[in-house]
Amino acid sequence: MVSKSTLAAREEHNRRCQPPFSHKEYMERYRNYIQLPLPKRRFCQECQQLLLLEEWPEHADHQVQADISIAQLRRPSQMLYALANKKSNAQYLFADRSCQFLLDVVAALGFTRVLCVGTPRLHELIRLRALGPEGPQMRSLLLDIDFRYSQFYTDEEFCHYNMFNHHFFGGEEAREICRNFLQLDNGEGVIMVTDPPFGGLVEPLAHSFKKLVAMWRLEPDEGTSKELPIFWIFPYFFEPRILSVFPSFSMLDYQVDYDNHAQYKHGKTGRKQSPVRIFTNIPQNMITLPKEEGYRYCSICQRYVSSDNQHCEICNMCTSKDGRRWKHCILCRKCVKPSWIHCSSCNRCALQSHPCGSTKDGCFICGKSDHKQRNCPRRYIKDKTTQVKLNPGKNKRKIKISKLKGKSIKHTAVSNKKRKKSKTKTPS
């Protein structure tokens, strides 16, 4: 039973997380804001809010940015600080080279509408491209859980959305805006580009994406093999899980970089290879990767691969996943990472320092693949006098059941702690 104090604390936390204004109120504020002269346009960096004249006294003690130009308002991702709490939401924004590559590919494939699910920087670039000399040849709708973007975009350009449970915070009105965007021109010329948090589970994300695909279909029960084109940006080591929920997907060799990530970016502070890739249901022979960044075309695989991804004649494919040149293992009958060696005890390839005898999948106690360690029937061995945990954690001991008569295990553990403390005390 949840206590009243816990419920009250939860309600208070939820209240603090709510946007201070509705989307329509934000748009009215924005129209008033852009009419102000440049010296009177201010942005509170602590509250992450555009300030009107009457709100200045409330933010007098805050760090405020002045002289906000129209160009800055068109790039809100550079004004807003990135949310970096890994337990709730961690925002990593595309580097310019990766964002421009995505836009170029989408344009080359002939798409005129982009549903940006958690990709605010791509949404910005599309809108800037529409304002350029080429004109409004491409439209974009941003779905993101960060409500701060409500200050800069209309309800036709932004929907407050949670991709983990397919929830539109704007209700049925926002859902209808998204549906109309997807079904425009009979659903032709639209692609979905999504960049979910890497800590999220693949299955809930896939469930939400399938809901968006269902919104795209003109008929709910339409029995057709036609699919909504998707770019799902995720680390390469999630490939088996993504392919299990979307079998028609394949992984591009292109390495996606981020501006505000310590490792997933070019430069001295980043890795030599980024592990982030693009999973898509678009045939790879239709997508050209930039040769100036070291990608080449494999005529046998009929797709672009990284320069170090060499074609294996035995596997008959370019096998590298992480950007390095992989090697073929005759015993495993597949290509493996260059740092791996074949272990005769484990009968598989692994790092030289791997714990020999452990299984890659399945149970670590009995080695069977039909269950995990926590559900192993051999986790506990019971006899008349002793109960032994096979895989004890740190500071765990075997407890004699004969000594526990009339006492609970918890009480005995506390008593043992007290007895230890009394032994360590020095006489006064």
C-alpha positions in Angstrom: 0.0 0.0 0.0 1.5 3.3 -1.1 1.5 5.9 1.7 -0.2 9.3 1.4 3.2 11.1 1.8 4.6 9.1 -1.2 1.6 9.8 -3.3 1.8 13.5 -2.4 5.6 13.6 -3.3 4.8 11.8 -6.6 2.1 14.3 -7.4 4.4 17.2 -6.6 7.2 15.7 -8.8 4.7 15.2 -11.7 3.5 18.8 -11.3 7.0 20.2 -11.5 7.6 18.2 -14.7 4.6 19.7 -16.5 5.1 22.5 -19.0 4.2 25.9 -17.5 2.1 26.8 -20.6 0.0 24.9 -23.1 1.2 24.7 -26.7 -1.3 27.3 -27.8 -0.1 29.6 -25.0 3.5 29.1 -26.1 2.6 30.1 -29.7 0.8 33.2 -28.5 3.9 34.1 -26.5 6.2 33.5 -29.5 4.1 35.8 -31.7 4.5 38.5 -29.1 8.2 37.8 -28.6 9.3 38.1 -32.2 7.5 41.5 -32.4 9.9 42.9 -29.7 13.0 44.8 -30.9 16.3 42.9 -30.8 17.6 44.5 -27.5 14.4 43.4 -25.7 14.5 39.8 -26.7 15.8 37.8 -23.8 16.1 34.1 -23.0 16.5 32.7 -19.4 19.1 30.0 -19.5 18.1 28.7 -16.0 14.4 28.4 -16.8 15.0 27.6 -20.5 12.3 30.1 -21.4 11.8 33.0 -23.8 11.0 36.1 -21.7 8.4 38.7 -22.3 8.9 42.2 -20.9 6.6 41.8 -18.0 8.5 38.6 -16.9 11.9 40.3 -16.6 11.6 41.1 -12.8 10.9 37.4 -12.0 14.2 36.4 -13.6 16.3 39.3 -12.4 18.6 36.9 -10.5 18.9 34.4 -13.3 21.5 34.0 -16.0 19.8 35.7 -19.0 20.9 35.8 -22.6 20.0 39.0 -24.5 19.7 40.1 -28.1 18.2 36.9 -29.4 18.1 37.0 -33.2 15.7 35.3 -35.6 18.6 33.1 -36.7 19.0 31.9 -33.2 15.3 31.2 -32.8 15.5 29.0 -35.9 18.2 26.8 -34.2 16.6 26.2 -30.7 18.8 23.1 -30.1 21.8 25.4 -29.9 20.0 27.6 -27.3 18.6 24.9 -25.1 20.9 22.9 -22.9 20.9 19.2 -23.5 19.2 17.1 -20.9 22.0 14.8 -19.6 20.4 12.7 -16.9 21.0 9.2 -18.1 18.3 7.8 -15.7 15.5 9.9 -17.2 16.5 11.4 -20.6 19.9 12.0 -22.2 19.9 14.2 -25.3 22.7 13.7 -27.8 22.5 15.9 -30.9 23.8 15.0 -34.3 27.1 16.5 -35.5 26.6 18.7 -38.5 28.3 16.2 -40.9 25.9 13.4 -39.8 22.9 15.7 -39.9 23.7 17.0 -43.3 24.3 13.4 -44.6 20.9 12.3 -43.4 19.3 15.3 -45.1 21.2 14.7 -48.4 20.2 11.0 -48.4 16.5 11.8 -47.7 16.5 14.4 -50.5 18.3 12.1 -52.9 15.7 9.4 -52.3 13.0 11.8 -53.3 11.2 12.1 -50.0 9.2 15.3 -49.4 8.1 14.8 -45.8 10.1 13.6 -42.8 8.7 12.5 -39.5 11.5 13.3 -37.0 11.0 11.2 -33.9 13.5 12.4 -31.4 15.7 14.2 -34.0 15.4 18.0 -33.3 18.5 19.0 -35.1 17.4 17.3 -38.4 14.1 19.0 -38.0 15.9 22.4 -37.8 18.0 21.7 -40.9 14.9 20.7 -42.9 13.1 23.9 -41.9 16.2 26.0 -42.7 16.5 24.3 -46.1 12.9 25.2 -46.9 13.7 28.9 -46.2 16.6 28.8 -48.6 16.7 29.5 -52.3 15.5 26.0 -53.1 12.2 26.8 -51.5 9.8 24.6 -49.4 10.5 21.3 -51.2 10.5 19.3 -47.9 8.3 19.4 -44.8 9.0 18.1 -41.3 7.1 17.2 -38.2 9.0 16.7 -34.9 7.8 14.3 -32.3 9.9 14.7 -29.1 9.4 14.3 -25.3 11.2 17.7 -24.7 8.3 20.1 -24.3 10.7 23.1 -24.5 10.5 22.9 -28.3 6.8 24.0 -27.9 8.2 27.6 -27.5 9.6 27.6 -31.1 7.3 25.5 -33.2 3.6 25.5 -34.0 1.3 22.5 -33.4 1.7 21.6 -37.1 5.5 21.4 -36.7 5.9 19.8 -33.2 4.1 17.3 -31.1 5.0 16.5 -27.5 5.4 12.8 -27.7 6.8 9.8 -25.7 8.2 7.2 -28.0 8.4 4.5 -25.3 4.6 4.3 -24.9 3.3 6.0 -28.0 1.7 8.8 -26.0 0.7 12.1 -27.4 0.6 14.7 -24.6 -1.6 16.9 -26.8 -4.3 14.2 -26.9 -6.4 13.3 -29.9 -5.8 16.6 -31.6 -2.0 16.0 -31.7 -2.5 12.4 -32.8 -4.7 13.6 -35.7 -2.0 16.1 -36.8 0.5 13.3 -37.0 -1.9 11.0 -38.8 -2.7 13.7 -41.4 1.0 14.4 -41.9 1.7 10.7 -42.5 -1.3 10.1 -44.8 -0.8 13.2 -47.0 -0.6 12.4 -50.7 -1.9 8.9 -50.0 1.0 8.2 -47.7 3.6 8.7 -50.5 6.9 10.6 -50.1 7.2 10.3 -46.3 10.0 8.8 -44.3 10.4 8.3 -40.5 13.8 9.1 -39.0 14.2 8.2 -35.3 17.1 8.5 -32.9 16.0 6.9 -29.6 17.9 6.9 -26.3 20.5 4.1 -26.4 19.5 2.9 -22.9 15.9 2.2 -24.1 14.7 -1.3 -24.7 14.2 -2.3 -28.3 10.8 -4.0 -27.9 8.9 -1.0 -26.5 10.4 1.3 -29.1 9.5 -1.1 -31.9 5.9 -1.3 -30.5 5.6 2.5 -30.7 7.1 2.6 -34.2 4.7 0.0 -35.4 1.9 2.1 -34.0 3.2 5.0 -36.1 3.3 2.7 -39.2 -0.3 1.8 -38.5 -1.2 5.5 -38.5 0.5 5.9 -41.8 -1.6 3.1 -43.5 -4.8 4.5 -45.1 -6.7 1.3 -44.2 -6.0 -0.2 -40.7 -6.4 -3.8 -42.0 -4.7 -3.3 -45.3 -3.1 -6.6 -46.2 -0.1 -5.3 -48.1 3.7 -5.8 -47.9 4.3 -2.1 -48.5 6.2 -0.5 -45.6 6.8 3.0 -44.2 10.4 3.9 -45.0 12.3 4.2 -41.7 15.8 5.2 -40.6 16.4 3.9 -37.0 19.7 5.2 -35.6 21.1 2.9 -32.9 24.4 1.2 -31.9 25.5 -1.7 -34.1 25.5 -4.2 -31.3 21.7 -4.0 -31.1 21.4 -5.4 -34.6 20.1 -8.9 -33.6 17.4 -7.3 -31.5 16.3 -4.8 -34.1 16.2 -7.5 -36.8 14.1 -9.7 -34.6 11.3 -7.1 -34.5 11.9 -5.7 -38.0 13.2 -8.6 -40.2 13.2 -6.4 -43.3 15.8 -4.0 -41.8 19.5 -4.0 -42.6 22.4 -2.0 -41.1 24.3 0.6 -43.1 28.0 1.0 -42.5 27.7 4.8 -42.0 29.0 5.9 -38.6 26.8 8.6 -37.0 28.5 11.2 -34.8 27.2 13.5 -32.1 28.3 16.9 -31.0 27.8 16.6 -27.3 28.9 13.0 -26.7 32.4 12.4 -25.2 33.0 9.3 -27.3 30.6 9.2 -30.3 32.2 12.0 -32.3 35.2 12.8 -34.4 38.3 14.4 -32.8 40.9 13.7 -30.2 38.3 13.1 -27.4 36.2 10.7 -29.5 36.6 7.1 -30.7 38.3 6.3 -33.9 35.0 4.6 -34.9 31.6 5.5 -33.7 29.4 2.5 -32.9 26.2 4.2 -33.9 24.6 3.0 -37.2 21.5 3.5 -39.3 19.0 0.6 -39.6 16.6 0.8 -42.5 14.1 -1.1 -44.6 15.3 0.8 -47.7 17.5 -1.3 -50.1 21.1 -0.5 -49.4 21.9 -0.3 -53.1 19.8 2.9 -53.2 21.8 4.7 -50.6 25.2 6.3 -51.4 27.7 6.8 -48.6 30.2 9.7 -48.9 33.5 8.6 -50.6 35.3 11.5 -49.1 34.7 10.0 -45.6 36.3 6.7 -46.6 33.3 4.7 -47.8 33.6 2.5 -50.9 31.2 0.5 -53.1 31.4 -3.3 -52.9 30.2 -4.6 -56.3 29.6 -8.1 -54.9 27.5 -7.0 -51.9 26.0 -4.1 -54.0 26.2 -1.7 -51.1 28.6 1.0 -49.7 30.9 -0.1 -46.9 33.6 1.4 -44.8 37.1 1.3 -46.3 38.4 -1.3 -43.8 35.4 -3.6 -44.2 36.9 -6.1 -46.6 34.9 -8.6 -48.5 35.3 -12.2 -47.1 35.3 -14.8 -49.9 34.3 -17.6 -47.5 31.3 -15.7 -46.0 30.7 -14.1 -49.4 29.9 -10.7 -47.7 31.5 -7.7 -46.1 31.3 -8.8 -42.5 32.7 -6.0 -40.3 30.2 -4.4 -38.0 32.4 -1.9 -36.0 34.4 -0.4 -38.8 37.6 -2.5 -38.3 38.8 -5.2 -40.6 37.5 -8.5 -39.3 39.1 -12.0 -39.8 37.6 -15.3 -40.7 37.7 -18.2 -38.2 37.6 -21.6 -39.9 36.5 -23.3 -36.7 33.6 -20.9 -36.0 32.8 -20.7 -39.7 32.3 -16.9 -39.6 34.3 -13.7 -39.4 35.1 -12.3 -35.9 36.7 -9.1 -34.5 40.5 -8.8 -35.0 41.1 -8.8 -31.2 39.4 -12.2 -30.7 41.1 -15.6 -30.7 39.5 -19.0 -30.8 39.3 -20.7 -27.4 39.3 -24.5 -27.6 37.7 -24.8 -24.2 34.7 -22.6 -25.0 34.7 -23.7 -28.6 34.2 -20.2 -29.8 36.1 -17.0 -30.5 36.4 -14.4 -27.7 38.8 -11.9 -26.2 42.1 -13.5 -24.9 41.2 -12.3 -21.4 37.7 -13.8 -21.4 36.4 -15.9 -18.5 37.0 -19.4 -19.9 34.1 -21.7 -19.6 31.4 -19.1 -19.4 28.5 -19.1 -21.9 27.7 -16.2 -24.1 24.0 -16.9 -24.0 21.8 -18.7 -21.5 22.5 -19.7 -17.9 25.9 -19.0 -16.3 25.4 -21.8 -13.7 24.4 -24.9 -15.7 25.2 -23.6 -19.3 21.7 -24.4 -20.7 20.3 -21.9 -23.2 16.6 -22.2 -22.3 16.8 -20.0 -19.2 18.8 -17.4 -17.4 20.8 -17.6 -14.1 18.0 -16.2 -11.9 15.6 -19.0 -13.1 18.1 -21.8 -12.9 16.8 -24.9 -10.9 20.4 -25.5 -9.7 20.7 -22.1 -8.2 20.1 -23.5 -4.7 21.2 -27.0 -3.5 19.2 -28.1 -0.5 19.9 -30.9 2.0 19.0 -31.5 5.5 21.5 -29.2 7.2 22.7 -26.7 4.6 21.4 -24.3 2.0 24.1 -23.1 -0.3 23.7 -20.4 -2.9 25.8 -21.4 -6.0 26.5 -18.0 -7.2 26.9 -15.9 -4.0 27.6 -12.2 -4.2 30.3 -10.3 -2.2 30.4 -10.9 1.6 27.8 -13.8 1.4 28.3 -16.8 3.6 27.0 -20.4 3.8 24.4 -20.5 6.6 23.8 -23.6 8.6 20.1 -24.3 8.9 20.6 -26.1 12.2 21.8 -22.8 13.8 18.8 -20.9 12.6 16.2 -22.8 14.7 13.8 -20.2 16.2 15.4 -17.3 14.5 14.9 -15.6 11.2 17.8 -15.3 8.8 17.5 -11.5 8.8 17.7 -11.4 12.6 20.7 -13.8 12.7 22.5 -11.6 10.2 22.0 -8.5 12.4 23.2 -10.5 15.4 26.3 -11.6 13.6 27.1 -7.9 12.7 26.7 -6.8 16.3 28.9 -9.7 17.5 31.6 -8.6 15.0 31.4 -5.0 16.2 31.7 -6.1 19.9 34.9 -8.1 19.0 36.5 -5.1 17.4 35.9 -2.7 20.3 39.0 -1.9 22.4 38.6 -2.1 26.2 38.3 1.2 27.9 
